[in-house]
């Protein structure tokens, strides 16, 4: 009969948390051909989530990120929990009063992936500033393929080490927040790479609301991903690097284009596959 539902079994949630790039993953269901496992993607978007939102002014983890992780089952609170470094107590309602509760990582979180998507909005403002000040920068990695994009006539070019220090400071709250989560015992936290930006300058201006040269856009996104990968390796957080999968000669392949800012479902499928690959490796590493 129309409308009847048939239960097909359980699924393990992989949750994408953060800006609109998390939301673009959507709700998808996968089956692992090698296991009797179903994976379902969930999204928990935080409006205009940026790197600085990962940390509060007091140095504790940002409230919105903590709440998102509570809502999706990574964290729980209780008056019985011991205080956790880098986490504020959460006020919980009991009857007509608020009582402080401490935060802890749930054991069940070790079977679930939590993928943080953040940084693309930060790069918009950095890019705009560099364009206005006509600044360019060197990079400590190959940029093969970007010579196909028009050159940017800059007034000044920053050394790679100065640019690295600048980006490190810009994204420091995010890195501190990830370190706090990892130290708290959340081993299944991942940081997602920034997507390749639009290739066409007019397309990019339409979505970013300011002009920018393509070569500078690409170099900036690549530099942030370079930094993300290095920091994730240092603190023991998984890095979901989609750039090699969705680019050719470092430029976005058209089959992954969606709207000039986000990538499409084909990208989402590849992203979830990479998260699953890393989750499988994590499970295999547990004695």
Order of alpha helices (4+ residues) and beta strands (2+ residues): beta-alpha-beta-beta-alpha-beta-beta-beta-beta-alpha-beta-beta-alpha-alpha-beta-alpha-alpha-beta-alpha-beta-beta-alpha
